[in-house]
């Protein structure tokens, strides 16, 4: 395995674990997601990204308006 490929895989794994932490997963689940991110990084990130969008939509947090969800305070 090339050092660049290993660094990119590690970056996917770290970002996956961070997003799992933001979603409120337990530490054990974060470790499992870290190893899943090492193996299948882009797929794990895509699934976590979708979950983050749904979480932001449910809590009306900023960021969900960029993806087609209308802002409820805008009357236009």
C-alpha positions as CSV (number, residue, x, y, z in Angstrom):
1,X,0.0,0.0,0.0
2,X,1.4,3.4,-1.0
3,X,1.9,6.0,1.7
4,X,-0.4,8.4,0.0
5,X,-3.2,5.8,-0.2
6,X,-2.7,5.0,3.5
7,X,-2.9,8.7,4.4
8,X,-6.1,9.2,2.4
9,X,-7.6,6.1,4.0
10,X,-6.6,7.4,7.5
11,X,-8.2,10.7,6.7
12,X,-11.4,9.0,5.7
13,X,-11.4,7.0,8.9
14,X,-10.8,10.1,11.1
15,X,-13.5,12.1,9.4
16,X,-15.9,9.2,9.7
17,X,-15.2,8.9,13.4
18,X,-15.7,12.6,13.9
19,X,-19.0,12.6,12.1
20,X,-20.1,9.6,14.2
21,X,-19.2,11.6,17.3
22,X,-21.4,14.6,16.0
23,X,-24.3,12.2,15.5
24,X,-24.0,11.0,19.1
25,X,-22.8,7.5,18.6
26,X,-21.1,5.7,21.5
27,X,-17.3,5.4,21.6
28,X,-17.4,1.8,20.7
29,X,-19.5,2.5,17.6
30,X,-17.2,5.3,16.7
31,X,-14.2,2.9,16.8
32,X,-16.1,0.5,14.5
33,X,-17.0,3.3,12.1
34,X,-13.3,4.3,12.2
35,X,-12.3,0.9,11.0
36,X,-15.1,0.8,8.4
37,X,-13.8,4.2,7.2
38,X,-10.4,2.7,6.7
39,X,-11.8,0.0,4.5
40,X,-14.6,1.7,2.6
41,X,-14.1,5.4,3.3
42,X,-16.2,7.2,0.7
43,X,-19.2,4.9,1.3
44,X,-19.1,5.3,5.0
45,X,-18.8,9.1,4.7
46,X,-21.7,9.2,2.3
47,X,-24.0,7.3,4.7
48,X,-22.9,9.5,7.6
49,X,-23.4,12.6,5.5
50,X,-27.0,11.6,4.7
51,X,-27.6,11.0,8.5
52,X,-26.2,14.4,9.3
53,X,-28.5,16.1,6.8
54,X,-31.6,14.3,8.3
55,X,-30.5,15.2,11.8
56,X,-30.1,18.9,10.8
57,X,-33.5,18.8,9.1
58,X,-35.2,17.3,12.2
59,X,-33.7,20.0,14.5
60,X,-34.1,22.8,12.0
61,X,-30.4,23.5,12.3
62,X,-28.6,25.6,9.7
63,X,-27.2,23.7,6.7
64,X,-30.3,21.8,5.7
65,X,-31.7,24.8,3.7
66,X,-29.0,24.4,1.2
67,X,-30.3,21.0,0.0
68,X,-33.8,21.7,-1.0
69,X,-35.6,22.0,2.3
70,X,-37.5,25.3,2.5
71,X,-36.8,27.8,5.3
72,X,-39.9,28.0,7.4
73,X,-39.3,31.6,8.4
74,X,-39.2,32.8,4.8
75,X,-42.6,33.8,3.5
76,X,-41.6,34.4,-0.1
